[in-house]
Amino acid sequence: MDFQALTPELVIAFEAIVGPEHVLTAQRTEATAYADFGRDHTEDFHFAPDVVLRPANADEISRIVRLCHENHLPITPRGAGTGLSGGALPVHHGVVLSTERLNKIIEIDERNLQATVEPGVVNEVFQNAVKEVGLFYPPDPASKGSCFLGGNLAHSSGGPKAVKYGTTRDYVLNLQVVLPTGDIIWTAANTLKNSTGYNLTQLMVGSEGTLGIITKVVFRLLPYPQHNILMLVPFRQEEQAAEAVSAVFRAGIIPSGMEFMEREAIAWSSDYLKIPLTLPADIRAHLLIELDGQDLDQLYKEAEQVYGVLEKYDVDEILLADNATQKDELWKIRRNIGNSVRYNSVYKEEDTVVPRAELPTLLKGVKEIGQRYGFKSVCYGHAGDGNLHVNIIRGNLDDDMWNVGLRQPIAEIFELCVKLGGTISGEHGIGLVQKGYIGIALKEANLNLMRGIKQVFDPHGIMNPGKIF
């Protein structure tokens, strides 16, 4: 890609658009704060931006992008920087465009069960705001307390609730987008049904900032479920825990959460959080199962059905959380597994996904590959939708194995996913770190179609270059 360098004239032009205080450079900004714009939660990568811009609205973004388009200057959209695929890393330097100031909940439309928001709103802040009026926005990534909705859209993020309610893309009605040329469009209409032309909304969701910058979102909402039941189920065999997932669904139960945690995952997280949790020596894995709805009596009937399914497996005593504090602690343990792994070791996280009935085969295959290549993995994830997060622990692996040697076993894990009918990312995206493996999941004909779409949207290739393919 033939990009132009940032010039002093362009910096002056950017200052005129957003104000000098919102134009950050290495020379003007505290070093650690500036360095943060060149990294995310992906391993230990860092790419320094030439300049960081913090616009306040779509018009400012449009003017910035138009300048970048005219001057062939690369631009990397950035949310909260919690991504795990390197999607927000400025690998070609240039402009990092932060959406942190686009943080307004513009409207909560209670009559139509919709909300209009900006991309810099934190997921949990939005969830709490709609909950106050009795409404529900289900997508809840593990980083919901810090991640931005814009980043969730860029990667079509999921989370525990996806098993019952779907992922981010299932709640998007309409998007305002600044295209790589600087044009501003709306992708659809604020309606539940739309058969008018190509579905540009769903094309933008999951495009990882390579086709444009989302500046407003219209979400559909649901009534808030008033009750929930949460149980922690200990298994003596990891594969049985994975097998039980599909069995619960075959019994006619659709949980609102169905999370798998192997022993070290739950042990590391409870230790990291200083939350006491008794783990008998023979317990190898847990399922965290949540049921929710409007009728508590019905939920208890469903819970009895779940117990009936679990009786067929080698489980220890099931913990039924009996108060809000205990429920919060169990979910906190699950949501902090990634943080606890990061605390214990440098690691690589692979976001694998297969049809849920194939989860036992995937788990067994991951462990077998690890044994052959000499690495340890800590596995957990959204078992209800077949999404297993494989954390490869560096431990004593030398630089050569860590930086080069792991490529082959990671490829074998992805090949297994595809063989089982799955793919190489369920919710983290391809970004930078998985782009070398995308050919495992997609044929060249698919990739050529995607490259053609990219060329139509972004003829100069300035928008988040170096990602996906």
C-alpha positions as CSV (number, residue, x, y, z in Angstrom):
1,M,0.0,0.0,0.0
2,D,1.4,3.4,-1.0
3,F,0.4,5.7,1.8
4,Q,1.5,9.3,2.3
5,A,3.2,10.6,5.4
6,L,1.6,13.0,7.9
7,T,2.6,16.6,7.2
8,P,2.5,19.7,9.5
9,E,-0.1,21.2,7.2
10,L,-2.4,18.2,7.8
11,V,-1.9,18.5,11.6
12,I,-3.0,22.2,11.3
13,A,-6.0,21.1,9.2
14,F,-7.0,18.5,11.8
15,E,-6.7,21.1,14.6
16,A,-9.1,23.4,12.7
17,I,-11.6,20.5,12.6
18,V,-11.5,19.1,16.2
19,G,-9.6,21.8,18.1
20,P,-5.9,21.7,19.1
21,E,-6.7,20.0,22.5
22,H,-8.1,17.0,20.6
23,V,-5.1,16.5,18.3
24,L,-2.6,14.3,20.2
25,T,1.0,13.7,19.1
26,A,3.9,12.0,20.7
27,Q,5.6,15.4,21.2
28,R,2.6,16.9,23.0
29,T,1.2,14.0,25.0
30,E,2.3,12.2,28.1
31,A,4.2,9.1,26.8
32,T,2.2,6.3,28.5
33,A,-1.1,7.8,27.6
34,Y,0.0,8.2,24.0
35,A,1.4,4.7,23.8
36,D,-2.0,3.3,24.8
37,F,-3.4,4.4,21.5
38,G,-1.0,2.0,19.8
39,R,-2.0,-1.1,21.7
40,D,-5.1,-3.1,22.7
41,H,-5.6,-6.3,24.7
42,T,-4.0,-8.4,22.0
43,E,-0.8,-10.1,23.3
44,D,2.0,-7.6,23.4
45,F,1.8,-5.7,20.1
46,H,2.4,-2.0,19.8
47,F,2.2,0.2,16.7
48,A,2.7,4.0,17.3
49,P,0.3,6.3,15.6
50,D,1.5,9.5,13.9
51,V,-1.4,11.4,15.4
52,V,-4.5,10.7,17.5
53,L,-7.7,12.6,16.7
54,R,-10.7,12.8,19.0
55,P,-13.7,14.2,17.0
56,A,-17.0,15.0,18.6
57,N,-19.5,14.1,15.8
58,A,-20.1,12.7,12.4
59,D,-19.5,16.0,10.6
60,E,-16.0,16.3,12.1
61,I,-15.3,12.6,11.3
62,S,-16.4,13.2,7.7
63,R,-14.1,16.2,7.3
64,I,-11.2,14.2,8.8
65,V,-11.8,11.2,6.6
66,R,-12.1,13.3,3.5
67,L,-8.7,14.8,4.2
68,C,-7.2,11.3,4.7
69,H,-8.8,10.1,1.5
70,E,-7.5,13.0,-0.5
71,N,-4.0,12.7,0.9
72,H,-3.8,8.8,1.0
73,L,-3.3,8.9,4.8
74,P,-4.1,5.6,6.7
75,I,-6.8,5.9,9.3
76,T,-7.5,3.4,12.1
77,P,-10.9,3.8,14.0
78,R,-10.6,3.0,17.7
79,G,-13.1,2.4,20.5
80,A,-12.1,1.5,24.0
81,G,-9.1,-0.7,22.9
82,T,-10.4,-3.9,24.5
83,G,-10.2,-6.0,21.3
84,L,-8.4,-9.3,21.2
85,S,-7.6,-9.5,17.4
86,G,-5.5,-6.4,16.9
87,G,-8.3,-4.7,15.1
88,A,-7.6,-1.2,16.5
89,L,-3.8,-1.3,16.0
90,P,-2.4,1.3,13.6
91,V,-0.1,-1.1,11.8
92,H,0.6,1.5,9.1
93,H,0.8,4.3,11.6
94,G,-1.0,7.4,10.3
95,V,-4.2,8.6,12.1
96,V,-5.9,6.9,15.0
97,L,-9.4,8.2,15.2
98,S,-10.8,7.7,18.7
99,T,-14.6,7.6,19.2
100,E,-14.3,8.3,22.9
101,R,-16.2,11.7,22.6
102,L,-19.1,10.2,20.7
103,N,-20.6,8.9,24.0
104,K,-24.2,10.0,24.0
105,I,-27.3,7.9,24.4
106,I,-29.4,10.1,22.1
107,E,-32.8,8.6,22.7
108,I,-34.5,5.6,24.3
109,D,-37.8,5.1,22.4
110,E,-39.9,3.1,24.9
111,R,-42.9,3.0,22.6
112,N,-41.0,1.3,19.8
113,L,-38.5,-0.6,22.0
114,Q,-35.6,1.1,20.2
115,A,-32.6,3.3,21.2
116,T,-30.3,5.6,19.3
117,V,-26.8,5.8,20.6
118,E,-23.3,6.9,19.6
119,P,-20.5,4.4,19.2
120,G,-18.4,5.6,22.2
121,V,-21.1,4.5,24.8
122,V,-19.9,1.8,27.1
123,N,-21.9,-1.4,26.7
124,E,-22.8,-1.7,30.4
125,V,-23.7,1.9,30.7
126,F,-26.2,1.4,27.8
127,Q,-27.6,-1.8,29.3
128,N,-28.2,0.0,32.7
129,A,-29.8,3.0,31.0
130,V,-32.4,0.9,29.1
131,K,-32.9,-1.4,32.2
132,E,-34.1,1.7,34.1
133,V,-37.1,1.9,31.8
134,G,-37.8,-1.8,31.8
135,L,-36.0,-2.7,28.6
136,F,-33.2,-5.1,27.7
137,Y,-30.1,-5.0,25.4
138,P,-28.8,-8.5,25.7
139,P,-25.2,-8.5,24.0
140,D,-22.8,-8.6,27.0
141,P,-19.1,-9.3,26.2
142,A,-16.9,-10.1,29.1
143,S,-15.5,-6.6,28.9
144,K,-18.9,-5.0,28.9
145,G,-17.9,-2.6,31.8
146,S,-15.3,-0.9,29.5
147,C,-15.8,-1.8,25.9
148,F,-17.6,0.6,23.5
149,L,-20.7,-0.3,21.5
150,G,-18.9,0.8,18.3
151,G,-16.2,-1.9,18.9
152,N,-18.9,-4.4,19.6
153,L,-20.5,-3.6,16.2
154,A,-17.1,-3.7,14.4
155,H,-16.6,-7.3,15.6
156,S,-20.3,-8.4,16.0
157,S,-19.4,-9.2,19.6
158,G,-21.3,-11.9,21.5
159,G,-21.1,-12.7,25.2
160,P,-22.9,-15.2,27.5
161,K,-26.4,-14.0,26.5
162,A,-25.8,-14.8,22.9
163,V,-26.8,-18.4,23.4
164,K,-30.5,-17.4,23.9
165,Y,-30.7,-13.8,22.5
166,G,-28.1,-13.6,19.7
167,T,-25.1,-11.4,19.1
168,T,-24.7,-7.7,18.5
169,R,-25.7,-7.9,14.8
170,D,-29.2,-9.3,15.8
171,Y,-30.1,-5.9,17.5
172,V,-29.0,-3.4,14.9
173,L,-31.7,-1.8,12.8
174,N,-29.9,1.2,11.2
175,L,-26.5,2.8,11.2
176,Q,-25.1,6.2,10.4
177,V,-21.7,5.6,8.7
178,V,-19.0,7.9,7.5
179,L,-17.6,6.2,4.4
180,P,-13.8,6.2,3.5
181,T,-14.5,9.0,1.0
182,G,-16.0,11.2,3.7
183,D,-19.7,10.7,2.6
184,I,-22.2,10.2,5.4
185,I,-25.0,7.6,4.9
186,W,-27.7,5.8,6.8
187,T,-27.6,2.1,6.0
188,A,-31.3,1.2,6.4
189,A,-34.5,2.4,8.3
190,N,-35.6,2.2,11.9
191,T,-37.9,-0.7,11.1
192,L,-38.0,-4.3,12.1
193,K,-38.5,-5.4,8.5
194,N,-36.6,-4.1,5.5
195,S,-36.4,-5.6,2.0
196,T,-35.1,-2.4,0.3
197,G,-31.9,-3.1,-1.5
198,Y,-28.7,-4.8,-0.3
199,N,-28.3,-5.2,3.5
200,L,-25.6,-2.6,4.1
201,T,-26.3,-2.6,7.8
202,Q,-25.3,-6.2,8.2
203,L,-22.3,-5.6,5.9
204,M,-21.0,-2.9,8.2
205,V,-21.5,-5.0,11.4
206,G,-18.4,-7.2,11.7
207,S,-16.5,-5.3,9.1
208,E,-13.9,-4.3,11.7
209,G,-13.5,-0.7,10.7
210,T,-12.4,-1.5,7.2
211,L,-15.4,-0.2,5.3
212,G,-16.3,3.0,7.3
213,I,-16.8,4.6,10.7
214,I,-20.1,4.1,12.5
215,T,-21.2,7.3,14.1
216,K,-24.8,6.5,15.2
217,V,-26.7,3.3,15.9
218,V,-30.3,2.4,16.2
219,F,-30.8,-0.7,18.3
220,R,-33.9,-2.8,18.9
221,L,-34.6,-3.7,22.5
222,L,-36.6,-6.3,24.4
223,P,-38.6,-6.3,27.6
224,Y,-36.3,-6.9,30.6
225,P,-36.6,-10.5,32.0
226,Q,-37.6,-10.1,35.6
227,H,-36.2,-13.4,37.0
228,N,-33.2,-15.7,36.6
229,I,-31.8,-18.8,38.1
230,L,-28.1,-19.5,38.1
231,M,-26.4,-22.8,38.8
232,L,-22.7,-23.9,38.9
233,V,-22.3,-27.5,37.8
234,P,-19.0,-29.3,38.6
235,F,-17.9,-32.2,36.3
236,R,-15.3,-34.8,36.8
237,Q,-14.5,-35.0,33.1
238,E,-14.0,-32.0,30.8
239,E,-15.5,-33.8,27.8
240,Q,-18.7,-34.7,29.7
241,A,-19.2,-31.0,30.6
242,A,-19.0,-30.2,26.9
243,E,-21.3,-33.1,26.0
244,A,-23.9,-32.0,28.5
245,V,-24.3,-28.7,26.7
246,S,-26.0,-30.2,23.7
247,A,-28.0,-32.5,25.9
248,V,-29.6,-29.6,27.7
249,F,-30.8,-28.1,24.4
250,R,-32.1,-31.4,23.1
251,A,-34.3,-31.6,26.3
252,G,-36.0,-28.4,25.1
253,I,-34.3,-25.9,27.4
254,I,-32.7,-22.7,26.0
255,P,-30.6,-21.2,28.8
256,S,-29.8,-17.5,28.8
257,G,-26.2,-18.4,29.7
258,M,-24.3,-21.7,29.2
259,E,-20.6,-21.2,30.0
260,F,-17.8,-23.7,30.1
261,M,-14.8,-23.3,32.4
262,E,-12.1,-25.9,32.7
263,R,-10.5,-26.3,36.2
264,E,-7.6,-23.9,35.8
265,A,-9.8,-21.2,34.2
266,I,-12.2,-21.0,37.2
267,A,-9.4,-21.6,39.7
268,W,-7.2,-18.8,38.3
269,S,-10.1,-16.4,38.2
270,S,-11.4,-17.0,41.7
271,D,-7.8,-16.6,43.0
272,Y,-7.3,-13.4,41.0
273,L,-10.5,-11.9,42.4
274,K,-10.0,-13.3,45.9
275,I,-13.4,-14.9,45.8
276,P,-13.3,-18.2,47.8
277,L,-14.4,-21.2,45.8
278,T,-14.0,-24.8,46.9
279,L,-12.7,-27.0,44.1
280,P,-12.5,-30.8,44.9
281,A,-9.4,-32.4,43.5
282,D,-11.3,-34.6,41.1
283,I,-13.3,-31.8,39.5
284,R,-12.0,-31.0,36.0
285,A,-14.5,-28.5,34.6
286,H,-17.7,-26.5,35.3
287,L,-20.7,-25.3,33.5
288,L,-22.3,-22.1,34.6
289,I,-26.0,-22.3,33.5
290,E,-28.4,-19.4,33.7
291,L,-32.2,-19.5,33.0
292,D,-34.2,-16.3,32.7
293,G,-37.7,-15.1,32.0
294,Q,-40.8,-13.4,33.3
295,D,-42.3,-16.4,35.2
296,L,-40.3,-17.7,38.2
297,D,-42.4,-20.9,38.6
298,Q,-41.7,-21.8,35.0
299,L,-38.0,-21.2,35.5
300,Y,-37.9,-23.6,38.4
301,K,-39.6,-26.2,36.3
302,E,-37.0,-25.7,33.6
303,A,-34.3,-26.0,36.3
304,E,-35.7,-29.4,37.3
305,Q,-35.4,-30.5,33.7
306,V,-31.8,-29.4,33.6
307,Y,-31.1,-31.3,36.8
308,G,-32.7,-34.4,35.1
309,V,-30.3,-34.0,32.2
310,L,-27.3,-33.6,34.4
311,E,-28.0,-36.8,36.4
312,K,-26.7,-38.8,33.4
313,Y,-23.2,-37.3,33.8
314,D,-20.5,-37.7,36.5
315,V,-21.2,-34.4,38.3
316,D,-20.5,-33.4,41.9
317,E,-22.9,-31.3,44.0
318,I,-24.6,-28.6,42.0
319,L,-24.5,-25.1,43.4
320,L,-27.7,-23.2,43.0
321,A,-27.0,-19.5,43.6
322,D,-29.6,-18.3,46.2
323,N,-29.1,-14.6,46.2
324,A,-28.0,-11.7,44.0
325,T,-24.5,-11.4,45.6
326,Q,-23.7,-15.0,44.9
327,K,-24.9,-14.7,41.4
328,D,-22.8,-11.6,40.8
329,E,-19.7,-13.4,42.2
330,L,-20.1,-16.4,39.9
331,W,-20.6,-14.2,36.9
332,K,-17.6,-12.0,38.0
333,I,-15.4,-15.1,38.1
334,R,-16.5,-16.1,34.6
335,R,-16.0,-12.6,33.2
336,N,-12.6,-12.2,34.7
337,I,-11.0,-15.4,33.4
338,G,-9.3,-13.5,30.6
339,N,-7.9,-11.0,33.1
340,S,-6.7,-13.8,35.4
341,V,-4.9,-15.6,32.5
342,R,-3.2,-12.3,31.5
343,Y,-2.2,-11.9,35.2
344,N,-0.7,-15.4,35.3
345,S,1.2,-15.5,32.0
346,V,1.7,-14.0,28.6
347,Y,-0.7,-15.8,26.4
348,K,-2.3,-16.1,22.9
349,E,-6.1,-16.3,22.8
350,E,-7.7,-18.2,19.9
351,D,-11.5,-17.6,19.4
352,T,-12.7,-20.9,18.1
353,V,-16.3,-21.8,17.3
354,V,-18.0,-25.0,16.1
355,P,-21.6,-26.4,16.1
356,R,-22.3,-26.9,19.8
357,A,-22.6,-30.8,19.6
358,E,-19.0,-30.8,18.2
359,L,-17.6,-29.0,21.3
360,P,-16.3,-32.2,23.0
361,T,-14.4,-33.2,19.9
362,L,-12.9,-29.7,19.6
363,L,-11.9,-29.6,23.3
364,K,-10.3,-33.1,23.0
365,G,-8.5,-32.0,19.8
366,V,-7.1,-28.8,21.3
367,K,-5.6,-30.7,24.2
368,E,-4.1,-33.4,21.9
369,I,-2.5,-30.7,19.7
370,G,-1.1,-29.0,22.8
371,Q,0.5,-32.3,24.0
372,R,2.1,-32.9,20.6
373,Y,3.6,-29.4,20.4
374,G,4.4,-29.0,24.1
375,F,2.2,-26.1,25.1
376,K,-0.4,-25.7,27.8
377,S,-3.8,-24.2,27.2
378,V,-6.6,-22.9,29.4
379,C,-10.0,-23.2,27.8
380,Y,-13.3,-21.6,28.6
381,G,-16.1,-19.9,26.7
382,H,-19.7,-19.7,25.6
383,A,-20.4,-23.4,25.4
384,G,-24.1,-22.9,24.5
385,D,-23.2,-21.5,21.1
386,G,-20.1,-23.7,20.5
387,N,-17.6,-20.8,21.1
388,L,-14.5,-22.0,22.9
389,H,-11.7,-19.5,23.9
390,V,-8.4,-21.3,23.8
391,N,-5.7,-19.5,25.8
392,I,-2.2,-20.8,24.9
393,I,0.0,-20.2,27.9
394,R,3.6,-19.1,27.2
395,G,5.1,-20.6,30.3
396,N,8.6,-21.8,29.5
397,L,8.2,-21.7,25.7
398,D,11.3,-20.0,24.1
399,D,11.1,-17.0,21.7
400,D,11.3,-19.1,18.6
401,M,8.5,-21.4,19.6
402,W,6.4,-18.5,20.8
403,N,6.8,-16.2,17.8
404,V,7.1,-18.8,15.0
405,G,6.6,-22.4,16.2
406,L,3.1,-22.0,17.4
407,R,1.8,-21.0,14.0
408,Q,1.5,-24.6,12.9
409,P,-0.4,-25.9,15.9
410,I,-2.7,-22.9,15.8
411,A,-3.4,-23.6,12.2
412,E,-4.2,-27.2,13.1
413,I,-6.7,-26.0,15.7
414,F,-8.4,-23.9,13.1
415,E,-8.4,-26.7,10.6
416,L,-10.1,-28.9,13.2
417,C,-12.7,-26.2,13.7
418,V,-13.5,-26.0,10.0
419,K,-13.5,-29.8,9.7
420,L,-16.2,-29.9,12.4
421,G,-18.3,-27.3,10.6
422,G,-17.0,-24.3,12.5
423,T,-14.7,-21.4,11.7
424,I,-11.8,-19.5,13.1
425,S,-13.5,-16.7,15.0
426,G,-16.9,-16.5,16.7
427,E,-16.8,-13.0,18.2
428,H,-13.3,-11.5,18.4
429,G,-12.8,-10.9,14.7
430,I,-9.9,-11.5,12.3
431,G,-8.1,-8.2,12.6
432,L,-4.3,-8.5,12.5
433,V,-3.5,-11.7,14.4
434,Q,-5.8,-14.1,12.5
435,K,-5.5,-12.7,9.0
436,G,-2.8,-15.3,8.2
437,Y,-5.2,-18.1,8.9
438,I,-8.3,-16.8,7.1
439,G,-7.6,-19.0,4.1
440,I,-8.3,-22.0,6.3
441,A,-11.9,-20.9,6.7
442,L,-12.6,-19.1,3.4
443,K,-12.0,-20.0,-0.2
444,E,-10.2,-17.6,-2.5
445,A,-13.5,-16.9,-4.3
446,N,-14.9,-15.6,-0.9
447,L,-11.9,-13.5,-0.3
448,N,-12.0,-12.0,-3.7
449,L,-15.6,-11.0,-3.2
450,M,-14.5,-9.3,0.1
451,R,-11.6,-7.6,-1.6
452,G,-13.9,-6.3,-4.3
453,I,-16.3,-4.9,-1.6
454,K,-13.4,-3.2,0.1
455,Q,-12.3,-1.6,-3.1
456,V,-15.7,-0.2,-3.8
457,F,-16.0,1.3,-0.3
458,D,-12.4,2.3,0.1
459,P,-10.7,2.9,-3.3
460,H,-7.5,4.2,-1.7
461,G,-7.4,1.5,1.0
462,I,-7.0,4.0,3.8
463,M,-9.5,2.6,6.3
464,N,-7.9,0.3,8.9
465,P,-5.4,-1.1,6.5
466,G,-3.6,-4.3,7.1
467,K,-6.6,-6.1,8.7
468,I,-8.6,-9.2,7.8
469,F,-6.8,-10.1,4.5
